[in-house]
Amino acid sequence: MNQIDGIRFAAIINNKGRKIAGGFSPNVTPLENDQQKIEMLFMELALDLSMRKEFDNTLGNIAAIVSYRNKTNIITIPHQDNFMLISSEPELEPSKIIQIGNENLRPMKIIQVMNC
């Protein structure tokens, strides 16, 4: 599997906001360098996803959550008790990234994507 152009970061995050696998793409400069802030973002996304699951019975399961930002799109894809977090360049189409993410929702495949 090859590196996907435009993906800045891809990881599996557990329901407590801890990274299990993955990381930044090679040759990508992180937009945030403060590790504590990055961990806080993971915890906030885990909490947000957990709170939104309260409506799964009435609205259906969450397929993905996309946060459109000026410098990056942040995509959260639920998977079992964890979630995949993908940060991409803003010009990439989130629906295509979500499809690719769902095809690669195994931690080893994420590590392969990030290390190629």
Biopython code that builds the backbone (N, CA, C, O; Angstrom):
import numpy as np
from Bio.PDB.StructureBuilder import StructureBuilder

atoms = [
    (1, "MET", "N", (0.843, -1.177, 0.000)),
    (1, "MET", "CA", (0.000, 0.000, 0.000)),
    (1, "MET", "C", (0.884, 1.234, 0.000)),
    (1, "MET", "O", (1.892, 1.270, 0.705)),
    (2, "ASN", "N", (0.527, 2.237, -0.771)),
    (2, "ASN", "CA", (1.352, 3.423, -0.904)),
    (2, "ASN", "C", (0.818, 4.580, -0.070)),
    (2, "ASN", "O", (-0.352, 4.622, 0.311)),
    (3, "GLN", "N", (1.723, 5.515, 0.197)),
    (3, "GLN", "CA", (1.376, 6.758, 0.876)),
    (3, "GLN", "C", (0.281, 7.471, 0.085)),
    (3, "GLN", "O", (0.340, 7.503, -1.144)),
    (4, "ILE", "N", (-0.689, 8.028, 0.743)),
    (4, "ILE", "CA", (-1.775, 8.735, 0.083)),
    (4, "ILE", "C", (-1.468, 10.229, 0.129)),
    (4, "ILE", "O", (-1.414, 10.822, 1.206)),
    (5, "ASP", "N", (-1.267, 10.831, -1.033)),
    (5, "ASP", "CA", (-0.951, 12.254, -1.101)),
    (5, "ASP", "C", (-2.069, 13.082, -0.486)),
    (5, "ASP", "O", (-3.248, 12.851, -0.754)),
    (6, "GLY", "N", (-1.688, 14.043, 0.336)),
    (6, "GLY", "CA", (-2.652, 14.944, 0.951)),
    (6, "GLY", "C", (-3.109, 14.523, 2.330)),
    (6, "GLY", "O", (-3.769, 15.299, 3.022)),
    (7, "ILE", "N", (-2.772, 13.305, 2.751)),
    (7, "ILE", "CA", (-3.091, 12.869, 4.113)),
    (7, "ILE", "C", (-1.947, 13.330, 5.010)),
    (7, "ILE", "O", (-0.798, 12.935, 4.818)),
    (8, "ARG", "N", (-2.268, 14.155, 5.974)),
    (8, "ARG", "CA", (-1.261, 14.696, 6.889)),
    (8, "ARG", "C", (-1.020, 13.763, 8.071)),
    (8, "ARG", "O", (0.110, 13.602, 8.530)),
    (9, "PHE", "N", (-2.099, 13.153, 8.555)),
    (9, "PHE", "CA", (-2.046, 12.364, 9.780)),
    (9, "PHE", "C", (-3.140, 11.325, 9.698)),
    (9, "PHE", "O", (-4.247, 11.627, 9.250)),
    (10, "ALA", "N", (-2.854, 10.106, 10.120)),
    (10, "ALA", "CA", (-3.876, 9.054, 10.221)),
    (10, "ALA", "C", (-3.513, 8.172, 11.400)),
    (10, "ALA", "O", (-2.370, 7.738, 11.537)),
    (11, "ALA", "N", (-4.500, 7.909, 12.253)),
    (11, "ALA", "CA", (-4.240, 7.085, 13.438)),
    (11, "ALA", "C", (-5.526, 6.460, 13.934)),
    (11, "ALA", "O", (-6.624, 6.944, 13.658)),
    (12, "ILE", "N", (-5.366, 5.377, 14.672)),
    (12, "ILE", "CA", (-6.469, 4.801, 15.437)),
    (12, "ILE", "C", (-6.352, 5.365, 16.849)),
    (12, "ILE", "O", (-5.292, 5.302, 17.471)),
    (13, "ILE", "N", (-7.453, 5.913, 17.342)),
    (13, "ILE", "CA", (-7.522, 6.512, 18.673)),
    (13, "ILE", "C", (-8.547, 5.716, 19.481)),
    (13, "ILE", "O", (-9.624, 5.405, 18.973)),
    (14, "ASN", "N", (-8.222, 5.381, 20.736)),
    (14, "ASN", "CA", (-9.189, 4.627, 21.529)),
    (14, "ASN", "C", (-10.255, 5.560, 22.099)),
    (14, "ASN", "O", (-10.181, 6.779, 21.941)),
    (15, "ASN", "N", (-11.244, 4.969, 22.763)),
    (15, "ASN", "CA", (-12.375, 5.765, 23.259)),
    (15, "ASN", "C", (-12.008, 6.700, 24.411)),
    (15, "ASN", "O", (-12.841, 7.500, 24.837)),
    (16, "LYS", "N", (-10.794, 6.614, 24.916)),
    (16, "LYS", "CA", (-10.319, 7.539, 25.944)),
    (16, "LYS", "C", (-9.420, 8.621, 25.356)),
    (16, "LYS", "O", (-8.905, 9.468, 26.085)),
    (17, "GLY", "N", (-9.231, 8.594, 24.032)),
    (17, "GLY", "CA", (-8.453, 9.619, 23.368)),
    (17, "GLY", "C", (-6.964, 9.330, 23.292)),
    (17, "GLY", "O", (-6.166, 10.250, 23.112)),
    (18, "ARG", "N", (-6.580, 8.073, 23.425)),
    (18, "ARG", "CA", (-5.158, 7.696, 23.349)),
    (18, "ARG", "C", (-4.860, 7.082, 21.979)),
    (18, "ARG", "O", (-5.621, 6.246, 21.492)),
    (19, "LYS", "N", (-3.761, 7.493, 21.367)),
    (19, "LYS", "CA", (-3.366, 6.959, 20.065)),
    (19, "LYS", "C", (-2.885, 5.522, 20.226)),
    (19, "LYS", "O", (-2.057, 5.222, 21.086)),
    (20, "ILE", "N", (-3.421, 4.635, 19.382)),
    (20, "ILE", "CA", (-3.050, 3.224, 19.391)),
    (20, "ILE", "C", (-2.036, 2.936, 18.289)),
    (20, "ILE", "O", (-1.066, 2.211, 18.505)),
    (21, "ALA", "N", (-2.264, 3.505, 17.112)),
    (21, "ALA", "CA", (-1.394, 3.257, 15.963)),
    (21, "ALA", "C", (-1.475, 4.441, 15.020)),
    (21, "ALA", "O", (-2.450, 5.192, 15.029)),
    (22, "GLY", "N", (-0.446, 4.601, 14.206)),
    (22, "GLY", "CA", (-0.447, 5.645, 13.190)),
    (22, "GLY", "C", (0.344, 6.866, 13.605)),
    (22, "GLY", "O", (1.053, 6.850, 14.611)),
    (23, "GLY", "N", (0.218, 7.913, 12.832)),
    (23, "GLY", "CA", (0.927, 9.150, 13.111)),
    (23, "GLY", "C", (0.987, 10.037, 11.887)),
    (23, "GLY", "O", (0.183, 9.896, 10.966)),
    (24, "PHE", "N", (1.948, 10.958, 11.881)),
    (24, "PHE", "CA", (2.085, 11.907, 10.782)),
    (24, "PHE", "C", (2.706, 11.249, 9.559)),
    (24, "PHE", "O", (3.542, 10.353, 9.672)),
    (25, "SER", "N", (2.286, 11.705, 8.401)),
    (25, "SER", "CA", (2.885, 11.261, 7.152)),
    (25, "SER", "C", (4.318, 11.772, 7.087)),
    (25, "SER", "O", (4.633, 12.826, 7.639)),
    (26, "PRO", "N", (5.187, 11.020, 6.408)),
    (26, "PRO", "CA", (6.562, 11.487, 6.231)),
    (26, "PRO", "C", (6.572, 12.828, 5.495)),
    (26, "PRO", "O", (5.721, 13.087, 4.644)),
    (27, "ASN", "N", (7.528, 13.661, 5.831)),
    (27, "ASN", "CA", (7.713, 14.969, 5.189)),
    (27, "ASN", "C", (6.578, 15.955, 5.457)),
    (27, "ASN", "O", (6.457, 16.952, 4.746)),
    (28, "VAL", "N", (5.745, 15.698, 6.465)),
    (28, "VAL", "CA", (4.682, 16.632, 6.849)),
    (28, "VAL", "C", (5.105, 17.335, 8.122)),
    (28, "VAL", "O", (5.499, 16.694, 9.097)),
    (29, "THR", "N", (5.021, 18.653, 8.109)),
    (29, "THR", "CA", (5.289, 19.435, 9.310)),
    (29, "THR", "C", (3.975, 19.584, 10.068)),
    (29, "THR", "O", (3.020, 20.143, 9.528)),
    (30, "PRO", "N", (3.901, 19.096, 11.316)),
    (30, "PRO", "CA", (2.663, 19.235, 12.085)),
    (30, "PRO", "C", (2.265, 20.709, 12.239)),
    (30, "PRO", "O", (3.120, 21.576, 12.419)),
    (31, "LEU", "N", (0.974, 20.975, 12.166)),
    (31, "LEU", "CA", (0.473, 22.330, 12.379)),
    (31, "LEU", "C", (0.511, 22.700, 13.859)),
    (31, "LEU", "O", (0.593, 23.878, 14.207)),
    (32, "GLU", "N", (0.450, 21.701, 14.722)),
    (32, "GLU", "CA", (0.525, 21.900, 16.177)),
    (32, "GLU", "C", (1.682, 21.065, 16.692)),
    (32, "GLU", "O", (1.742, 19.860, 16.447)),
    (33, "ASN", "N", (2.602, 21.704, 17.406)),
    (33, "ASN", "CA", (3.779, 21.003, 17.925)),
    (33, "ASN", "C", (3.665, 20.633, 19.397)),
    (33, "ASN", "O", (4.460, 19.835, 19.893)),
    (34, "ASP", "N", (2.703, 21.192, 20.097)),
    (34, "ASP", "CA", (2.540, 20.941, 21.528)),
    (34, "ASP", "C", (1.857, 19.584, 21.715)),
    (34, "ASP", "O", (0.663, 19.444, 21.451)),
    (35, "GLN", "N", (2.619, 18.586, 22.171)),
    (35, "GLN", "CA", (2.087, 17.227, 22.317)),
    (35, "GLN", "C", (0.887, 17.190, 23.264)),
    (35, "GLN", "O", (-0.043, 16.411, 23.054)),
    (36, "GLN", "N", (0.901, 18.014, 24.287)),
    (36, "GLN", "CA", (-0.216, 18.053, 25.235)),
    (36, "GLN", "C", (-1.493, 18.536, 24.540)),
    (36, "GLN", "O", (-2.575, 18.013, 24.808)),
    (37, "LYS", "N", (-1.380, 19.521, 23.657)),
    (37, "LYS", "CA", (-2.549, 20.011, 22.919)),
    (37, "LYS", "C", (-3.054, 18.952, 21.949)),
    (37, "LYS", "O", (-4.261, 18.797, 21.766)),
    (38, "ILE", "N", (-2.131, 18.225, 21.329)),
    (38, "ILE", "CA", (-2.528, 17.157, 20.411)),
    (38, "ILE", "C", (-3.302, 16.081, 21.171)),
    (38, "ILE", "O", (-4.341, 15.613, 20.706)),
    (39, "GLU", "N", (-2.796, 15.692, 22.335)),
    (39, "GLU", "CA", (-3.495, 14.697, 23.152)),
    (39, "GLU", "C", (-4.852, 15.208, 23.602)),
    (39, "GLU", "O", (-5.809, 14.436, 23.665)),
    (40, "MET", "N", (-4.955, 16.507, 23.921)),
    (40, "MET", "CA", (-6.228, 17.101, 24.315)),
    (40, "MET", "C", (-7.218, 17.047, 23.148)),
    (40, "MET", "O", (-8.402, 16.778, 23.355)),
    (41, "LEU", "N", (-6.744, 17.300, 21.926)),
    (41, "LEU", "CA", (-7.600, 17.192, 20.751)),
    (41, "LEU", "C", (-8.147, 15.776, 20.614)),
    (41, "LEU", "O", (-9.336, 15.595, 20.351)),
    (42, "PHE", "N", (-7.285, 14.766, 20.791)),
    (42, "PHE", "CA", (-7.733, 13.373, 20.705)),
    (42, "PHE", "C", (-8.826, 13.095, 21.735)),
    (42, "PHE", "O", (-9.828, 12.453, 21.420)),
    (43, "MET", "N", (-8.633, 13.578, 22.968)),
    (43, "MET", "CA", (-9.629, 13.355, 24.027)),
    (43, "MET", "C", (-10.933, 14.074, 23.706)),
    (43, "MET", "O", (-12.010, 13.522, 23.935)),
    (44, "GLU", "N", (-10.857, 15.292, 23.181)),
    (44, "GLU", "CA", (-12.072, 16.031, 22.814)),
    (44, "GLU", "C", (-12.845, 15.312, 21.714)),
    (44, "GLU", "O", (-14.072, 15.226, 21.766)),
    (45, "LEU", "N", (-12.128, 14.797, 20.722)),
    (45, "LEU", "CA", (-12.795, 14.073, 19.635)),
    (45, "LEU", "C", (-13.439, 12.788, 20.135)),
    (45, "LEU", "O", (-14.531, 12.427, 19.697)),
    (46, "ALA", "N", (-12.764, 12.094, 21.053)),
    (46, "ALA", "CA", (-13.340, 10.875, 21.634)),
    (46, "ALA", "C", (-14.608, 11.203, 22.411)),
    (46, "ALA", "O", (-15.601, 10.483, 22.305)),
    (47, "LEU", "N", (-14.587, 12.280, 23.190)),
    (47, "LEU", "CA", (-15.763, 12.699, 23.954)),
    (47, "LEU", "C", (-16.899, 13.110, 23.021)),
    (47, "LEU", "O", (-18.052, 12.735, 23.232)),
    (48, "ASP", "N", (-16.564, 13.888, 21.981)),
    (48, "ASP", "CA", (-17.572, 14.331, 21.015)),
    (48, "ASP", "C", (-18.254, 13.133, 20.355)),
    (48, "ASP", "O", (-19.480, 13.088, 20.247)),
    (49, "LEU", "N", (-17.458, 12.177, 19.919)),
    (49, "LEU", "CA", (-18.016, 10.987, 19.281)),
    (49, "LEU", "C", (-18.893, 10.208, 20.255)),
    (49, "LEU", "O", (-19.968, 9.735, 19.887)),
    (50, "SER", "N", (-18.436, 10.077, 21.492)),
    (50, "SER", "CA", (-19.207, 9.367, 22.514)),
    (50, "SER", "C", (-20.558, 10.038, 22.756)),
    (50, "SER", "O", (-21.582, 9.363, 22.862)),
    (51, "MET", "N", (-20.555, 11.359, 22.842)),
    (51, "MET", "CA", (-21.802, 12.093, 23.087)),
    (51, "MET", "C", (-22.756, 11.983, 21.896)),
    (51, "MET", "O", (-23.969, 11.878, 22.078)),
    (52, "ARG", "N", (-22.218, 12.007, 20.704)),
    (52, "ARG", "CA", (-23.068, 11.917, 19.516)),
    (52, "ARG", "C", (-23.698, 10.531, 19.366)),
    (52, "ARG", "O", (-24.751, 10.396, 18.744)),
    (53, "LYS", "N", (-23.066, 9.510, 19.927)),
    (53, "LYS", "CA", (-23.610, 8.146, 19.837)),
    (53, "LYS", "C", (-24.904, 7.997, 20.634)),
    (53, "LYS", "O", (-25.623, 7.013, 20.467)),
    (54, "GLU", "N", (-25.201, 8.960, 21.490)),
    (54, "GLU", "CA", (-26.454, 8.933, 22.257)),
    (54, "GLU", "C", (-27.674, 8.885, 21.332)),
    (54, "GLU", "O", (-28.741, 8.425, 21.740)),
    (55, "PHE", "N", (-27.526, 9.350, 20.108)),
    (55, "PHE", "CA", (-28.642, 9.420, 19.176)),
    (55, "PHE", "C", (-28.618, 8.316, 18.123)),
    (55, "PHE", "O", (-29.393, 8.357, 17.167)),
    (56, "ASP", "N", (-27.739, 7.333, 18.289)),
    (56, "ASP", "CA", (-27.649, 6.252, 17.300)),
    (56, "ASP", "C", (-28.972, 5.511, 17.128)),
    (56, "ASP", "O", (-29.328, 5.140, 16.010)),
    (57, "ASN", "N", (-29.694, 5.293, 18.203)),
    (57, "ASN", "CA", (-30.957, 4.546, 18.118)),
    (57, "ASN", "C", (-32.007, 5.272, 17.294)),
    (57, "ASN", "O", (-32.799, 4.639, 16.596)),
    (58, "THR", "N", (-32.018, 6.594, 17.371)),
    (58, "THR", "CA", (-33.049, 7.339, 16.654)),
    (58, "THR", "C", (-32.581, 7.874, 15.303)),
    (58, "THR", "O", (-33.365, 7.922, 14.355)),
    (59, "LEU", "N", (-31.320, 8.274, 15.204)),
    (59, "LEU", "CA", (-30.826, 8.884, 13.970)),
    (59, "LEU", "C", (-29.986, 7.945, 13.115)),
    (59, "LEU", "O", (-29.712, 8.239, 11.952)),
    (60, "GLY", "N", (-29.578, 6.819, 13.685)),
    (60, "GLY", "CA", (-28.696, 5.887, 12.989)),
    (60, "GLY", "C", (-27.256, 6.093, 13.426)),
    (60, "GLY", "O", (-26.914, 7.105, 14.039)),
    (61, "ASN", "N", (-26.425, 5.119, 13.103)),
    (61, "ASN", "CA", (-25.018, 5.181, 13.490)),
    (61, "ASN", "C", (-24.290, 6.287, 12.734)),
    (61, "ASN", "O", (-24.667, 6.645, 11.618)),
    (62, "ILE", "N", (-23.255, 6.818, 13.351)),
    (62, "ILE", "CA", (-22.424, 7.843, 12.728)),
    (62, "ILE", "C", (-21.493, 7.159, 11.725)),
    (62, "ILE", "O", (-20.795, 6.203, 12.066)),
    (63, "ALA", "N", (-21.489, 7.652, 10.503)),
    (63, "ALA", "CA", (-20.561, 7.142, 9.491)),
    (63, "ALA", "C", (-19.229, 7.880, 9.599)),
    (63, "ALA", "O", (-18.170, 7.266, 9.473)),
    (64, "ALA", "N", (-19.273, 9.181, 9.831)),
    (64, "ALA", "CA", (-18.064, 9.988, 9.965)),
    (64, "ALA", "C", (-18.446, 11.382, 10.429)),
    (64, "ALA", "O", (-19.582, 11.823, 10.253)),
    (65, "ILE", "N", (-17.483, 12.063, 11.021)),
    (65, "ILE", "CA", (-17.634, 13.468, 11.403)),
    (65, "ILE", "C", (-16.490, 14.216, 10.716)),
    (65, "ILE", "O", (-15.331, 13.814, 10.814)),
    (66, "VAL", "N", (-16.825, 15.306, 10.020)),
    (66, "VAL", "CA", (-15.809, 16.087, 9.328)),
    (66, "VAL", "C", (-15.798, 17.497, 9.885)),
    (66, "VAL", "O", (-16.838, 18.147, 9.981)),
    (67, "SER", "N", (-14.617, 17.964, 10.250)),
    (67, "SER", "CA", (-14.417, 19.335, 10.684)),
    (67, "SER", "C", (-13.600, 20.033, 9.608)),
    (67, "SER", "O", (-12.430, 19.714, 9.397)),
    (68, "TYR", "N", (-14.228, 20.989, 8.928)),
    (68, "TYR", "CA", (-13.556, 21.731, 7.867)),
    (68, "TYR", "C", (-12.850, 22.929, 8.490)),
    (68, "TYR", "O", (-13.488, 23.789, 9.097)),
    (69, "ARG", "N", (-11.542, 22.980, 8.338)),
    (69, "ARG", "CA", (-10.751, 24.094, 8.855)),
    (69, "ARG", "C", (-9.992, 24.736, 7.696)),
    (69, "ARG", "O", (-9.897, 24.153, 6.616)),
    (70, "ASN", "N", (-9.458, 25.922, 7.916)),
    (70, "ASN", "CA", (-8.731, 26.618, 6.854)),
    (70, "ASN", "C", (-7.482, 25.872, 6.409)),
    (70, "ASN", "O", (-7.156, 25.860, 5.222)),
    (71, "LYS", "N", (-6.776, 25.245, 7.360)),
    (71, "LYS", "CA", (-5.499, 24.612, 7.053)),
    (71, "LYS", "C", (-5.562, 23.102, 6.938)),
    (71, "LYS", "O", (-4.624, 22.485, 6.434)),
    (72, "THR", "N", (-6.632, 22.500, 7.387)),
    (72, "THR", "CA", (-6.763, 21.040, 7.348)),
    (72, "THR", "C", (-8.218, 20.641, 7.562)),
    (72, "THR", "O", (-8.993, 21.383, 8.166)),
    (73, "ASN", "N", (-8.573, 19.484, 7.073)),
    (73, "ASN", "CA", (-9.852, 18.858, 7.418)),
    (73, "ASN", "C", (-9.543, 17.753, 8.409)),
    (73, "ASN", "O", (-8.577, 17.008, 8.242)),
    (74, "ILE", "N", (-10.364, 17.649, 9.440)),
    (74, "ILE", "CA", (-10.196, 16.598, 10.435)),
    (74, "ILE", "C", (-11.396, 15.665, 10.316)),
    (74, "ILE", "O", (-12.544, 16.084, 10.467)),
    (75, "ILE", "N", (-11.112, 14.407, 10.044)),
    (75, "ILE", "CA", (-12.159, 13.413, 9.789)),
    (75, "ILE", "C", (-12.079, 12.340, 10.860)),
    (75, "ILE", "O", (-11.018, 11.764, 11.101)),
    (76, "THR", "N", (-13.211, 12.078, 11.499)),
    (76, "THR", "CA", (-13.319, 11.051, 12.525)),
    (76, "THR", "C", (-14.238, 9.960, 11.998)),
    (76, "THR", "O", (-15.377, 10.231, 11.619)),
    (77, "ILE", "N", (-13.743, 8.725, 11.974)),
    (77, "ILE", "CA", (-14.525, 7.588, 11.492)),
    (77, "ILE", "C", (-14.623, 6.558, 12.619)),
    (77, "ILE", "O", (-13.612, 5.960, 12.985)),
    (78, "PRO", "N", (-15.823, 6.339, 13.178)),
    (78, "PRO", "CA", (-15.963, 5.343, 14.243)),
    (78, "PRO", "C", (-15.615, 3.947, 13.756)),
    (78, "PRO", "O", (-15.889, 3.582, 12.613)),
    (79, "HIS", "N", (-15.004, 3.171, 14.650)),
    (79, "HIS", "CA", (-14.677, 1.778, 14.343)),
    (79, "HIS", "C", (-14.639, 1.002, 15.647)),
    (79, "HIS", "O", (-13.721, 1.166, 16.452)),
    (80, "GLN", "N", (-15.645, 0.151, 15.854)),
    (80, "GLN", "CA", (-15.788, -0.622, 17.086)),
    (80, "GLN", "C", (-15.745, 0.345, 18.270)),
    (80, "GLN", "O", (-16.502, 1.315, 18.285)),
    (81, "ASP", "N", (-14.886, 0.112, 19.260)),
    (81, "ASP", "CA", (-14.802, 1.011, 20.411)),
    (81, "ASP", "C", (-13.800, 2.140, 20.196)),
    (81, "ASP", "O", (-13.613, 2.981, 21.076)),
    (82, "ASN", "N", (-13.157, 2.162, 19.031)),
    (82, "ASN", "CA", (-12.140, 3.155, 18.726)),
    (82, "ASN", "C", (-12.632, 4.042, 17.584)),
    (82, "ASN", "O", (-13.785, 3.950, 17.164)),
    (83, "PHE", "N", (-11.740, 4.902, 17.089)),
    (83, "PHE", "CA", (-12.046, 5.642, 15.882)),
    (83, "PHE", "C", (-10.774, 5.933, 15.116)),
    (83, "PHE", "O", (-9.678, 5.986, 15.676)),
    (84, "MET", "N", (-10.951, 6.119, 13.820)),
    (84, "MET", "CA", (-9.838, 6.520, 12.977)),
    (84, "MET", "C", (-9.886, 8.033, 12.862)),
    (84, "MET", "O", (-10.940, 8.610, 12.594)),
    (85, "LEU", "N", (-8.758, 8.666, 13.061)),
    (85, "LEU", "CA", (-8.641, 10.108, 12.923)),
    (85, "LEU", "C", (-7.739, 10.383, 11.733)),
    (85, "LEU", "O", (-6.609, 9.899, 11.674)),
    (86, "ILE", "N", (-8.241, 11.159, 10.792)),
    (86, "ILE", "CA", (-7.477, 11.513, 9.601)),
    (86, "ILE", "C", (-7.467, 13.025, 9.476)),
    (86, "ILE", "O", (-8.510, 13.675, 9.547)),
    (87, "SER", "N", (-6.278, 13.574, 9.290)),
    (87, "SER", "CA", (-6.121, 14.990, 8.989)),
    (87, "SER", "C", (-5.624, 15.071, 7.558)),
    (87, "SER", "O", (-4.640, 14.428, 7.194)),
    (88, "SER", "N", (-6.322, 15.880, 6.738)),
    (88, "SER", "CA", (-5.958, 15.956, 5.324)),
    (88, "SER", "C", (-5.804, 17.410, 4.892)),
    (88, "SER", "O", (-6.216, 18.339, 5.586)),
    (89, "GLU", "N", (-5.202, 17.567, 3.734)),
    (89, "GLU", "CA", (-5.141, 18.894, 3.127)),
    (89, "GLU", "C", (-6.575, 19.305, 2.793)),
    (89, "GLU", "O", (-7.383, 18.459, 2.411)),
    (90, "PRO", "N", (-6.903, 20.598, 2.932)),
    (90, "PRO", "CA", (-8.293, 21.041, 2.729)),
    (90, "PRO", "C", (-8.862, 20.756, 1.342)),
    (90, "PRO", "O", (-10.077, 20.626, 1.194)),
    (91, "GLU", "N", (-8.009, 20.658, 0.324)),
    (91, "GLU", "CA", (-8.530, 20.459, -1.029)),
    (91, "GLU", "C", (-8.948, 19.021, -1.315)),
    (91, "GLU", "O", (-9.605, 18.765, -2.324)),
    (92, "LEU", "N", (-8.583, 18.082, -0.452)),
    (92, "LEU", "CA", (-9.004, 16.694, -0.666)),
    (92, "LEU", "C", (-10.485, 16.543, -0.327)),
    (92, "LEU", "O", (-10.985, 17.145, 0.624)),
    (93, "GLU", "N", (-11.162, 15.743, -1.110)),
    (93, "GLU", "CA", (-12.595, 15.509, -0.917)),
    (93, "GLU", "C", (-12.813, 14.567, 0.268)),
    (93, "GLU", "O", (-12.402, 13.408, 0.208)),
    (94, "PRO", "N", (-13.458, 15.042, 1.354)),
    (94, "PRO", "CA", (-13.642, 14.196, 2.543)),
    (94, "PRO", "C", (-14.354, 12.873, 2.266)),
    (94, "PRO", "O", (-14.012, 11.863, 2.881)),
    (95, "SER", "N", (-15.332, 12.848, 1.360)),
    (95, "SER", "CA", (-16.050, 11.594, 1.118)),
    (95, "SER", "C", (-15.112, 10.522, 0.556)),
    (95, "SER", "O", (-15.262, 9.342, 0.872)),
    (96, "LYS", "N", (-14.152, 10.923, -0.271)),
    (96, "LYS", "CA", (-13.190, 9.959, -0.807)),
    (96, "LYS", "C", (-12.244, 9.478, 0.292)),
    (96, "LYS", "O", (-11.876, 8.304, 0.337)),
    (97, "ILE", "N", (-11.859, 10.391, 1.169)),
    (97, "ILE", "CA", (-10.982, 10.028, 2.280)),
    (97, "ILE", "C", (-11.704, 9.086, 3.239)),
    (97, "ILE", "O", (-11.103, 8.140, 3.747)),
    (98, "ILE", "N", (-12.972, 9.334, 3.486)),
    (98, "ILE", "CA", (-13.770, 8.461, 4.354)),
    (98, "ILE", "C", (-13.847, 7.061, 3.749)),
    (98, "ILE", "O", (-13.728, 6.069, 4.466)),
    (99, "GLN", "N", (-14.045, 6.978, 2.445)),
    (99, "GLN", "CA", (-14.085, 5.678, 1.774)),
    (99, "GLN", "C", (-12.749, 4.963, 1.930)),
    (99, "GLN", "O", (-12.720, 3.779, 2.267)),
    (100, "ILE", "N", (-11.649, 5.661, 1.691)),
    (100, "ILE", "CA", (-10.319, 5.065, 1.849)),
    (100, "ILE", "C", (-10.107, 4.651, 3.304)),
    (100, "ILE", "O", (-9.573, 3.575, 3.574)),
    (101, "GLY", "N", (-10.527, 5.508, 4.244)),
    (101, "GLY", "CA", (-10.390, 5.197, 5.668)),
    (101, "GLY", "C", (-11.124, 3.930, 6.045)),
    (101, "GLY", "O", (-10.588, 3.091, 6.768)),
    (102, "ASN", "N", (-12.343, 3.784, 5.563)),
    (102, "ASN", "CA", (-13.114, 2.578, 5.869)),
    (102, "ASN", "C", (-12.476, 1.328, 5.284)),
    (102, "ASN", "O", (-12.592, 0.246, 5.858)),
    (103, "GLU", "N", (-11.810, 1.466, 4.160)),
    (103, "GLU", "CA", (-11.129, 0.330, 3.544)),
    (103, "GLU", "C", (-9.862, -0.050, 4.308)),
    (103, "GLU", "O", (-9.348, -1.156, 4.139)),
    (104, "ASN", "N", (-9.361, 0.843, 5.135)),
    (104, "ASN", "CA", (-8.082, 0.628, 5.819)),
    (104, "ASN", "C", (-8.220, 0.656, 7.337)),
    (104, "ASN", "O", (-7.274, 1.022, 8.035)),
    (105, "LEU", "N", (-9.368, 0.279, 7.850)),
    (105, "LEU", "CA", (-9.606, 0.378, 9.289)),
    (105, "LEU", "C", (-9.003, -0.764, 10.093)),
    (105, "LEU", "O", (-9.622, -1.267, 11.030)),
    (106, "ARG", "N", (-7.825, -1.162, 9.734)),
    (106, "ARG", "CA", (-7.059, -2.115, 10.540)),
    (106, "ARG", "C", (-5.767, -1.414, 10.898)),
    (106, "ARG", "O", (-5.098, -0.885, 10.010)),
    (107, "PRO", "N", (-5.386, -1.388, 12.178)),
    (107, "PRO", "CA", (-4.188, -0.641, 12.583)),
    (107, "PRO", "C", (-2.949, -0.943, 11.765)),
    (107, "PRO", "O", (-2.183, -0.025, 11.472)),
    (108, "MET", "N", (-2.720, -2.194, 11.382)),
    (108, "MET", "CA", (-1.512, -2.510, 10.623)),
    (108, "MET", "C", (-1.541, -1.834, 9.256)),
    (108, "MET", "O", (-0.508, -1.379, 8.765)),
    (109, "LYS", "N", (-2.717, -1.767, 8.643)),
    (109, "LYS", "CA", (-2.814, -1.101, 7.346)),
    (109, "LYS", "C", (-2.563, 0.393, 7.498)),
    (109, "LYS", "O", (-1.974, 1.007, 6.609)),
    (110, "ILE", "N", (-2.993, 0.986, 8.596)),
    (110, "ILE", "CA", (-2.732, 2.406, 8.829)),
    (110, "ILE", "C", (-1.238, 2.640, 8.960)),
    (110, "ILE", "O", (-0.697, 3.582, 8.379)),
    (111, "ILE", "N", (-0.577, 1.792, 9.716)),
    (111, "ILE", "CA", (0.874, 1.920, 9.884)),
    (111, "ILE", "C", (1.562, 1.781, 8.533)),
    (111, "ILE", "O", (2.526, 2.496, 8.263)),
    (112, "GLN", "N", (1.087, 0.872, 7.671)),
    (112, "GLN", "CA", (1.678, 0.720, 6.346)),
    (112, "GLN", "C", (1.480, 1.977, 5.518)),
    (112, "GLN", "O", (2.405, 2.402, 4.825)),
    (113, "VAL", "N", (0.300, 2.587, 5.571)),
    (113, "VAL", "CA", (0.040, 3.811, 4.831)),
    (113, "VAL", "C", (0.990, 4.913, 5.292)),
    (113, "VAL", "O", (1.516, 5.666, 4.472)),
    (114, "MET", "N", (1.209, 5.007, 6.586)),
    (114, "MET", "CA", (2.018, 6.086, 7.135)),
    (114, "MET", "C", (3.502, 5.858, 6.911)),
    (114, "MET", "O", (4.257, 6.829, 6.864)),
    (115, "ASN", "N", (3.957, 4.611, 6.769)),
    (115, "ASN", "CA", (5.389, 4.334, 6.694)),
    (115, "ASN", "C", (5.900, 4.066, 5.292)),
    (115, "ASN", "O", (7.091, 3.811, 5.118)),
    (116, "CYS", "N", (5.045, 4.116, 4.293)),
    (116, "CYS", "CA", (5.507, 3.847, 2.921)),
    (116, "CYS", "C", (6.223, 5.057, 2.352)),
    (116, "CYS", "O", (6.683, 5.022, 1.211)),
]
sb = StructureBuilder()
sb.init_structure("model")
sb.init_model(0)
sb.init_chain("A")
sb.init_seg("    ")
for serial, (resi, resn, name, xyz) in enumerate(atoms, 1):
    if name == "N":
        sb.init_residue(resn, " ", resi, " ")
    sb.init_atom(name, np.array(xyz, "f"), 0.0, 1.0, " ", f" {name:<3s}", serial, name[0])
structure = sb.get_structure()
